[in-house]
């Protein structure tokens, strides 16, 4: 049925098709023993479909015979009817969610088809971000509560930062892929520049996360989670080539780890850890970087999810034997390539 709708569906089916891709992706990537080949096939299929249907700038958007391929954008012109604007915004939001999942599962050595394509076309990614910004209010219409509108406005900036960090994560993965294939260390100046730009662009997020008087607010929590993930990416950047997790760290990597742990502990004092997998991924990175046994035990008690728990125990077992471990080894362990 899904294949039939994907092939012959109308324009109105497009958000349904994208959401089907997304939920199938969630199902496959939440398995304890992931089927890497199936995830890779799904990633490529979704990327091909979205590129053909959403990002090709197809014309005749308002035609009565429109295929689902024309729902997101037609020749650079946004849809004119209310229903088309709602479907377009919802589909774009779902694509960004799928893009996020696809990029982060790349750390496990699978997927990456969609994230690689979007990262290589920042203009298309920006357009998706713009179209998706008001997906909730557009689809709720006049019934959308005013207080939820304020929540959306307050959270735009942290969400934008998270989307920018997906691209940064993808670039780090590609850098590590290149190192694994060639053994050559490429320049990391471009990545360093990206980190600096994000710190400038989202200076208010970093400032709010450091504020101790706002810790009970939701915007503080979202900002703090964004900053925790940022510091985890800084550690990954430092370890993506020949430098080993747990080896002598540069001052900047030490600061990133300390900042990550301090902020993560503040987040967790609010109650149970946030149910946001990227936050637990950041704890995973801190857990394999730190050599402090107290911090390690605290992290092991906070990471939720069977797969990440099994993964960190497996990786730390290797690290305990060798004292350090490489990103390549970690990704092979996560991908089931090393027993």
ROBAVEX-378403 format. One record per residue (C-alpha): x, y, z; residue number from 1. Coordinates in pm, 1 decimal, always signed. Example, Ala and Ser with C-alpha at 12.3 -4.5 7.8 and 13.67 -1.06 7.14 Angstrom:
// ROBAVEX-378403
+----------+----------+----------+-----+
|        u |        v |        w | pos |
+----------+----------+----------+-----+
|  +1230.0 |   -450.0 |   +780.0 |   1 |
|  +1367.0 |   -106.0 |   +714.0 |   2 |
+----------+----------+----------+-----+
***
This chain:
// ROBAVEX-378403
+----------+----------+----------+-----+
|        u |        v |        w | pos |
+----------+----------+----------+-----+
|     +0.0 |     +0.0 |     +0.0 |   1 |
|   +280.4 |   +241.9 |    +91.2 |   2 |
|   +460.6 |   +169.1 |   -237.5 |   3 |
|   +137.6 |   +224.3 |   -430.6 |   4 |
|    +67.5 |   +559.6 |   -262.6 |   5 |
|   +430.7 |   +664.4 |   -305.4 |   6 |
|   +414.8 |   +585.9 |   -676.9 |   7 |
|    +65.1 |   +698.0 |   -769.4 |   8 |
|    -42.3 |   +924.5 |   -483.7 |   9 |
|   -188.8 |  +1269.7 |   -529.4 |  10 |
|    -46.5 |  +1595.5 |   -400.3 |  11 |
|   -250.7 |  +1560.9 |    -79.6 |  12 |
|    -72.2 |  +1232.4 |     -2.5 |  13 |
|   +272.2 |  +1389.0 |    +11.1 |  14 |
|   +286.1 |  +1464.4 |   +387.9 |  15 |
|   +152.0 |  +1112.8 |   +454.6 |  16 |
|   +428.8 |   +960.2 |   +242.8 |  17 |
|   +701.3 |  +1162.5 |   +414.8 |  18 |
|   +563.0 |  +1075.8 |   +759.1 |  19 |
|   +562.0 |   +706.6 |   +659.0 |  20 |
|   +930.1 |   +733.9 |   +568.1 |  21 |
|   +996.3 |   +903.2 |   +902.6 |  22 |
|   +818.3 |   +647.1 |  +1120.7 |  23 |
|   +967.0 |   +350.3 |   +934.5 |  24 |
|  +1306.0 |   +513.3 |   +991.1 |  25 |
|  +1234.0 |   +553.4 |  +1362.9 |  26 |
|  +1129.7 |   +189.3 |  +1387.8 |  27 |
|  +1442.6 |    +59.6 |  +1215.2 |  28 |
|  +1687.4 |   +284.1 |  +1403.2 |  29 |
|  +1541.6 |   +210.4 |  +1748.3 |  30 |
|  +1610.2 |   -162.2 |  +1723.2 |  31 |
|  +1879.3 |   -300.2 |  +1952.7 |  32 |
|  +2032.7 |   -487.6 |  +1659.7 |  33 |
|  +1989.4 |   -248.9 |  +1368.9 |  34 |
|  +1969.2 |   -380.3 |  +1014.4 |  35 |
|  +2224.2 |   -149.4 |   +855.5 |  36 |
|  +2144.7 |   -255.9 |   +499.9 |  37 |
|  +1772.4 |   -183.9 |   +542.5 |  38 |
|  +1844.8 |   +155.0 |   +697.6 |  39 |
|  +2080.3 |   +238.2 |   +412.4 |  40 |
|  +1823.3 |   +134.4 |   +153.4 |  41 |
|  +1548.6 |   +335.2 |   +324.1 |  42 |
|  +1775.4 |   +639.7 |   +350.5 |  43 |
|  +1859.1 |   +628.5 |    -20.3 |  44 |
|  +1497.1 |   +567.8 |   -120.5 |  45 |
|  +1373.9 |   +858.8 |    +91.1 |  46 |
|  +1648.1 |  +1084.2 |    -45.8 |  47 |
|  +1562.0 |   +992.9 |   -404.6 |  48 |
|  +1190.9 |  +1045.5 |   -347.0 |  49 |
|  +1231.0 |  +1378.3 |   -168.4 |  50 |
|  +1479.5 |  +1507.9 |   -424.6 |  51 |
|  +1248.3 |  +1412.0 |   -709.6 |  52 |
|   +927.8 |  +1529.5 |   -547.1 |  53 |
|  +1014.6 |  +1820.6 |   -320.3 |  54 |
|  +1336.3 |  +1978.8 |   -422.3 |  55 |
|  +1328.9 |  +1971.2 |   -798.6 |  56 |
|  +1147.3 |  +2298.6 |   -844.8 |  57 |
|   +872.3 |  +2125.9 |  -1046.1 |  58 |
|   +618.7 |  +2341.9 |  -1222.2 |  59 |
|   +241.2 |  +2340.8 |  -1255.3 |  60 |
|   +195.9 |  +2352.5 |   -879.6 |  61 |
|   -168.8 |  +2452.3 |   -889.0 |  62 |
|   -264.4 |  +2213.0 |  -1165.7 |  63 |
|   -562.3 |  +1989.3 |  -1097.0 |  64 |
|   -349.6 |  +1694.6 |  -1206.9 |  65 |
|    -66.7 |  +1768.6 |   -967.1 |  66 |
|   +127.9 |  +1466.4 |   -852.0 |  67 |
|   +247.5 |  +1442.9 |   -492.4 |  68 |
|   +582.6 |  +1552.7 |   -631.5 |  69 |
|   +458.0 |  +1909.2 |   -663.6 |  70 |
|   +326.3 |  +1968.3 |   -313.6 |  71 |
|   +623.2 |  +2132.5 |   -143.7 |  72 |
|   +731.9 |  +2379.1 |   -405.7 |  73 |
|   +660.2 |  +2456.9 |   -768.3 |  74 |
|   +916.0 |  +2643.5 |   -973.7 |  75 |
|  +1027.7 |  +2838.4 |   -666.0 |  76 |
|   +671.1 |  +2962.3 |   -598.3 |  77 |
|   +512.5 |  +2868.8 |   -267.2 |  78 |
|   +160.0 |  +2718.3 |   -274.5 |  79 |
|   -123.5 |  +2967.7 |   -288.7 |  80 |
|   -415.3 |  +2797.1 |   -115.2 |  81 |
|   -443.5 |  +2755.1 |   +261.9 |  82 |
|   -452.2 |  +2376.0 |   +228.1 |  83 |
|   -140.3 |  +2375.7 |    +11.5 |  84 |
|    +45.3 |  +2601.3 |   +254.0 |  85 |
|    -46.9 |  +2368.8 |   +542.0 |  86 |
|    +63.2 |  +2055.9 |   +355.0 |  87 |
|   +381.3 |  +2223.2 |   +234.7 |  88 |
|   +483.9 |  +2338.5 |   +582.4 |  89 |
|   +403.1 |  +2002.5 |   +742.7 |  90 |
|   +594.5 |  +1809.4 |   +475.8 |  91 |
|   +896.9 |  +2037.3 |   +516.5 |  92 |
|   +893.3 |  +1988.0 |   +895.0 |  93 |
|   +879.7 |  +1610.0 |   +851.0 |  94 |
|  +1169.8 |  +1620.1 |   +605.2 |  95 |
|  +1380.7 |  +1810.5 |   +860.3 |  96 |
|  +1297.3 |  +1549.5 |  +1126.6 |  97 |
|  +1396.5 |  +1272.8 |   +886.2 |  98 |
|  +1712.1 |  +1465.6 |   +797.5 |  99 |
|  +1804.0 |  +1487.2 |  +1166.9 | 100 |
|  +1754.8 |  +1114.2 |  +1223.5 | 101 |
|  +1945.7 |  +1026.0 |   +907.4 | 102 |
|  +2246.0 |  +1238.2 |  +1000.6 | 103 |
|  +2280.0 |  +1118.3 |  +1358.4 | 104 |
|  +2240.7 |   +751.3 |  +1269.2 | 105 |
|  +2538.4 |   +811.4 |  +1039.0 | 106 |
|  +2750.4 |   +797.2 |  +1354.3 | 107 |
|  +2662.0 |   +425.6 |  +1355.7 | 108 |
|  +2799.5 |   +387.2 |  +1005.1 | 109 |
|  +2468.0 |   +358.4 |   +820.9 | 110 |
|  +2209.6 |   +583.0 |   +657.7 | 111 |
|  +2326.3 |   +927.2 |   +551.2 | 112 |
|  +2175.5 |   +934.8 |   +203.0 | 113 |
|  +1935.8 |  +1221.1 |   +270.3 | 114 |
|  +2158.0 |  +1415.3 |   +511.5 | 115 |
|  +2452.3 |  +1412.8 |   +270.6 | 116 |
|  +2240.3 |  +1551.9 |    -12.1 | 117 |
|  +2082.2 |  +1827.0 |   +195.8 | 118 |
|  +2417.1 |  +1926.5 |   +348.2 | 119 |
|  +2556.4 |  +1964.2 |     -1.5 | 120 |
|  +2270.0 |  +2197.0 |    -96.0 | 121 |
|  +2238.4 |  +2456.0 |   +183.9 | 122 |
|  +1999.1 |  +2669.8 |    -21.8 | 123 |
|  +1746.5 |  +2386.7 |    -36.1 | 124 |
|  +1794.0 |  +2322.2 |   +334.5 | 125 |
|  +1732.7 |  +2689.0 |   +415.1 | 126 |
|  +1417.9 |  +2682.7 |   +203.4 | 127 |
|  +1291.0 |  +2376.4 |   +390.7 | 128 |
|  +1364.4 |  +2550.2 |   +720.4 | 129 |
|  +1172.1 |  +2860.9 |   +615.5 | 130 |
|   +871.3 |  +2668.5 |   +485.3 | 131 |
|   +855.4 |  +2449.3 |   +797.3 | 132 |
|   +883.4 |  +2728.5 |  +1054.6 | 133 |
|   +508.7 |  +2766.1 |  +1124.2 | 134 |
|   +388.8 |  +2412.5 |  +1053.4 | 135 |
|   +191.0 |  +2384.9 |  +1378.0 | 136 |
|    +10.4 |  +2718.1 |  +1365.3 | 137 |
|    -68.7 |  +2678.4 |   +994.7 | 138 |
|   -222.7 |  +2335.7 |  +1043.8 | 139 |
|   -415.5 |  +2428.8 |  +1360.0 | 140 |
|   -540.9 |  +2753.8 |  +1213.0 | 141 |
|   -754.5 |  +2979.6 |  +1431.5 | 142 |
|   -781.7 |  +2707.5 |  +1696.9 | 143 |
|   -409.6 |  +2724.6 |  +1772.9 | 144 |
|   -373.3 |  +2855.8 |  +2132.6 | 145 |
|   -206.5 |  +3194.8 |  +2170.6 | 146 |
|    +24.8 |  +3065.7 |  +2443.7 | 147 |
|   +151.1 |  +2797.0 |  +2204.3 | 148 |
|   +230.1 |  +3068.0 |  +1949.2 | 149 |
|   +449.4 |  +3235.0 |  +2212.3 | 150 |
|   +619.2 |  +2900.8 |  +2283.4 | 151 |
|   +691.4 |  +2857.9 |  +1911.6 | 152 |
|   +836.1 |  +3207.0 |  +1884.6 | 153 |
|  +1057.3 |  +3155.3 |  +2190.9 | 154 |
|  +1185.9 |  +2824.7 |  +2058.4 | 155 |
|  +1263.2 |  +2930.0 |  +1701.0 | 156 |
|  +1623.0 |  +3021.7 |  +1784.4 | 157 |
|  +1717.2 |  +2699.6 |  +1970.3 | 158 |
|  +1551.9 |  +2493.4 |  +1694.9 | 159 |
|  +1746.0 |  +2682.0 |  +1427.9 | 160 |
|  +2065.4 |  +2606.1 |  +1617.9 | 161 |
|  +1978.1 |  +2235.9 |  +1631.5 | 162 |
|  +1919.1 |  +2231.9 |  +1255.1 | 163 |
|  +2252.3 |  +2405.3 |  +1191.6 | 164 |
|  +2424.5 |  +2147.4 |  +1410.6 | 165 |
|  +2282.5 |  +1861.2 |  +1202.1 | 166 |
|  +2488.5 |  +1988.9 |   +909.4 | 167 |
|  +2792.0 |  +2028.3 |  +1133.6 | 168 |
|  +2750.7 |  +1671.7 |  +1258.8 | 169 |
|  +2726.1 |  +1548.5 |   +898.8 | 170 |
|  +3049.8 |  +1727.2 |   +806.2 | 171 |
|  +3230.6 |  +1566.1 |  +1101.2 | 172 |
|  +3104.3 |  +1222.1 |   +994.1 | 173 |
|  +3220.6 |  +1282.2 |   +636.5 | 174 |
|  +3559.2 |  +1394.4 |   +766.5 | 175 |
|  +3588.8 |  +1074.0 |   +969.5 | 176 |
|  +3470.2 |   +863.5 |   +673.8 | 177 |
|  +3746.3 |  +1012.5 |   +460.9 | 178 |
|  +4004.6 |   +943.3 |   +730.8 | 179 |
|  +3883.9 |   +581.8 |   +769.0 | 180 |
|  +3913.5 |   +525.5 |   +393.0 | 181 |
|  +4245.9 |   +698.5 |   +324.5 | 182 |
|  +4421.4 |   +733.8 |   +659.5 | 183 |
|  +4494.3 |  +1093.1 |   +564.1 | 184 |
|  +4417.5 |  +1385.6 |   +792.5 | 185 |
|  +4247.3 |  +1669.5 |   +610.0 | 186 |
|  +4245.9 |  +2026.3 |   +730.5 | 187 |
|  +3988.6 |  +2101.3 |   +997.1 | 188 |
|  +3998.8 |  +2478.8 |   +955.9 | 189 |
|  +3661.0 |  +2479.4 |   +781.3 | 190 |
|  +3503.0 |  +2290.7 |  +1070.8 | 191 |
|  +3665.1 |  +2527.1 |  +1322.5 | 192 |
|  +3518.1 |  +2818.3 |  +1131.3 | 193 |
|  +3171.7 |  +2659.9 |  +1143.3 | 194 |
|  +3192.4 |  +2626.9 |  +1521.8 | 195 |
|  +3299.1 |  +2990.6 |  +1556.9 | 196 |
|  +3014.3 |  +3107.9 |  +1336.0 | 197 |
|  +2759.5 |  +2916.0 |  +1542.5 | 198 |
|  +2894.1 |  +3065.1 |  +1866.4 | 199 |
|  +2845.4 |  +3412.9 |  +1719.9 | 200 |
|  +2510.2 |  +3342.5 |  +1552.9 | 201 |
|  +2362.8 |  +3185.9 |  +1866.9 | 202 |
|  +2538.8 |  +3391.6 |  +2133.2 | 203 |
|  +2204.8 |  +3451.6 |  +2307.7 | 204 |
|  +2150.9 |  +3074.6 |  +2339.5 | 205 |
|  +2488.9 |  +3027.2 |  +2507.0 | 206 |
|  +2418.6 |  +3323.3 |  +2735.7 | 207 |
|  +2077.7 |  +3190.6 |  +2838.8 | 208 |
|  +2216.1 |  +2840.1 |  +2899.7 | 209 |
|  +2476.9 |  +2984.6 |  +3136.8 | 210 |
|  +2210.6 |  +3174.6 |  +3332.1 | 211 |
|  +2123.4 |  +3007.8 |  +3662.8 | 212 |
|  +1803.7 |  +3205.8 |  +3728.6 | 213 |
|  +1604.3 |  +3063.4 |  +3436.0 | 214 |
|  +1658.2 |  +2690.4 |  +3483.8 | 215 |
|  +1290.8 |  +2604.2 |  +3534.2 | 216 |
|  +1179.3 |  +2754.0 |  +3204.0 | 217 |
|  +1131.7 |  +2542.9 |  +2891.7 | 218 |
|  +1328.6 |  +2783.6 |  +2674.8 | 219 |
|  +1625.6 |  +2748.1 |  +2913.4 | 220 |
|  +1599.9 |  +2369.3 |  +2886.4 | 221 |
|  +1592.2 |  +2374.7 |  +2505.9 | 222 |
|  +1879.7 |  +2621.9 |  +2493.8 | 223 |
|  +2084.8 |  +2416.8 |  +2739.5 | 224 |
|  +2027.3 |  +2095.2 |  +2542.6 | 225 |
|  +2140.0 |  +2271.6 |  +2225.3 | 226 |
|  +2460.8 |  +2387.2 |  +2395.2 | 227 |
|  +2528.8 |  +2038.4 |  +2537.1 | 228 |
|  +2504.8 |  +1892.6 |  +2185.5 | 229 |
|  +2731.2 |  +2171.1 |  +2056.6 | 230 |
|  +3002.2 |  +2075.2 |  +2307.9 | 231 |
|  +2966.2 |  +1705.9 |  +2216.9 | 232 |
|  +3025.1 |  +1800.4 |  +1854.1 | 233 |
|  +3334.9 |  +1997.3 |  +1956.4 | 234 |
|  +3472.9 |  +1679.7 |  +2116.3 | 235 |
|  +3387.6 |  +1477.4 |  +1804.5 | 236 |
|  +3561.0 |  +1735.6 |  +1587.5 | 237 |
|  +3875.5 |  +1701.2 |  +1799.0 | 238 |
|  +3866.2 |  +1319.2 |  +1777.6 | 239 |
|  +3744.2 |  +1267.8 |  +1419.3 | 240 |
|  +4087.4 |  +1187.2 |  +1272.5 | 241 |
|  +4391.0 |  +1035.9 |  +1442.0 | 242 |
|  +4329.1 |  +1181.1 |  +1790.7 | 243 |
|  +4184.7 |   +921.8 |  +2029.6 | 244 |
|  +3895.5 |   +955.5 |  +2274.8 | 245 |
|  +4045.2 |   +957.3 |  +2623.8 | 246 |
|  +4392.7 |  +1061.3 |  +2514.2 | 247 |
|  +4554.8 |  +1386.4 |  +2630.0 | 248 |
|  +4311.7 |  +1657.4 |  +2526.2 | 249 |
|  +4376.2 |  +2006.8 |  +2401.0 | 250 |
|  +4265.0 |  +2293.8 |  +2628.9 | 251 |
|  +3964.1 |  +2360.4 |  +2404.0 | 252 |
|  +3854.1 |  +1995.2 |  +2417.4 | 253 |
|  +3893.4 |  +1992.4 |  +2796.9 | 254 |
|  +3676.2 |  +2304.5 |  +2819.8 | 255 |
|  +3413.8 |  +2147.3 |  +2593.1 | 256 |
|  +3396.2 |  +1834.7 |  +2810.6 | 257 |
|  +3379.6 |  +2033.0 |  +3135.2 | 258 |
|  +3109.3 |  +2262.2 |  +2996.8 | 259 |
|  +2909.3 |  +1967.4 |  +2865.0 | 260 |
|  +2918.2 |  +1783.9 |  +3198.3 | 261 |
|  +2839.1 |  +2092.8 |  +3405.7 | 262 |
|  +2540.8 |  +2186.3 |  +3190.9 | 263 |
|  +2415.9 |  +1825.7 |  +3162.8 | 264 |
|  +2418.0 |  +1797.0 |  +3541.6 | 265 |
|  +2218.4 |  +2119.3 |  +3572.7 | 266 |
|  +1966.1 |  +1986.9 |  +3320.5 | 267 |
|  +1926.4 |  +1659.1 |  +3509.1 | 268 |
|  +1871.0 |  +1832.6 |  +3845.3 | 269 |
|  +1533.7 |  +1945.6 |  +3705.2 | 270 |
|  +1414.6 |  +1585.3 |  +3723.0 | 271 |
|  +1458.4 |  +1283.9 |  +3498.6 | 272 |
|  +1685.1 |  +1334.8 |  +3193.8 | 273 |
|  +1510.6 |  +1485.5 |  +2889.0 | 274 |
|  +1354.9 |  +1233.1 |  +2651.3 | 275 |
|  +1555.1 |  +1365.5 |  +2359.0 | 276 |
|  +1790.8 |  +1114.1 |  +2203.2 | 277 |
|  +2043.8 |  +1373.6 |  +2085.2 | 278 |
|  +2094.3 |  +1475.7 |  +2449.8 | 279 |
|  +2170.5 |  +1114.9 |  +2542.0 | 280 |
|  +2402.3 |  +1089.7 |  +2241.5 | 281 |
|  +2591.3 |  +1390.2 |  +2384.5 | 282 |
|  +2618.4 |  +1209.6 |  +2720.4 | 283 |
|  +2748.9 |   +906.0 |  +2531.4 | 284 |
|  +3025.6 |  +1120.5 |  +2376.9 | 285 |
|  +3114.9 |  +1264.7 |  +2718.5 | 286 |
|  +3118.0 |   +916.9 |  +2869.2 | 287 |
|  +3375.2 |   +783.2 |  +2623.9 | 288 |
|  +3587.2 |  +1099.1 |  +2640.6 | 289 |
|  +3613.3 |  +1137.7 |  +3018.5 | 290 |
|  +3864.2 |   +942.8 |  +3223.3 | 291 |
|  +3697.0 |  +1045.5 |  +3548.9 | 292 |
|  +3528.3 |   +735.4 |  +3696.3 | 293 |
|  +3276.4 |   +941.3 |  +3896.0 | 294 |
|  +3162.8 |  +1125.3 |  +3584.0 | 295 |
|  +3148.7 |   +796.7 |  +3396.3 | 296 |
|  +2925.5 |   +635.5 |  +3659.4 | 297 |
|  +2697.8 |   +939.7 |  +3663.3 | 298 |
|  +2663.6 |   +926.8 |  +3283.6 | 299 |
|  +2592.5 |   +552.1 |  +3285.3 | 300 |
|  +2309.0 |   +618.2 |  +3527.9 | 301 |
|  +2154.6 |   +888.3 |  +3310.1 | 302 |
|  +2166.0 |   +747.2 |  +2956.8 | 303 |
|  +1832.4 |   +592.7 |  +2865.2 | 304 |
|  +1752.3 |   +360.7 |  +2580.1 | 305 |
|  +1868.8 |     +2.5 |  +2550.3 | 306 |
|  +2075.0 |    +57.5 |  +2236.3 | 307 |
|  +2280.6 |   +350.6 |  +2369.6 | 308 |
|  +2327.7 |   +176.0 |  +2705.0 | 309 |
|  +2458.9 |   -138.0 |  +2538.2 | 310 |
|  +2673.7 |    +72.1 |  +2307.4 | 311 |
|  +2849.3 |   +271.1 |  +2579.6 | 312 |
|  +2919.8 |    -43.7 |  +2783.9 | 313 |
|  +3068.9 |   -207.5 |  +2474.5 | 314 |
|  +3281.2 |    +96.7 |  +2387.0 | 315 |
|  +3401.8 |   +149.8 |  +2744.4 | 316 |
|  +3501.1 |   -217.7 |  +2759.8 | 317 |
|  +3733.8 |   -158.9 |  +2464.1 | 318 |
|  +3860.4 |   +166.9 |  +2612.5 | 319 |
|  +3936.5 |     +1.6 |  +2948.0 | 320 |
|  +4157.0 |   -251.3 |  +2770.9 | 321 |
|  +4336.4 |     -2.0 |  +2545.8 | 322 |
|  +4305.6 |   +320.5 |  +2754.3 | 323 |
|  +4198.3 |   +513.9 |  +2445.6 | 324 |
|  +3976.4 |   +445.2 |  +2146.6 | 325 |
|  +3927.6 |   +605.0 |  +1806.8 | 326 |
|  +3608.8 |   +739.9 |  +1653.3 | 327 |
|  +3651.1 |   +484.4 |  +1374.6 | 328 |
|  +3651.3 |   +198.7 |  +1627.1 | 329 |
|  +3350.2 |   +341.2 |  +1809.5 | 330 |
|  +3151.3 |   +370.8 |  +1487.6 | 331 |
|  +3246.5 |    +16.7 |  +1386.4 | 332 |
|  +3132.6 |   -112.7 |  +1725.8 | 333 |
|  +2804.9 |    +75.1 |  +1700.0 | 334 |
|  +2753.0 |    -55.2 |  +1349.2 | 335 |
|  +2813.8 |   -413.9 |  +1456.1 | 336 |
|  +3131.8 |   -452.5 |  +1251.3 | 337 |
|  +3349.3 |   -541.7 |  +1551.0 | 338 |
|  +3260.9 |   -797.6 |  +1816.6 | 339 |
+----------+----------+----------+-----+
***
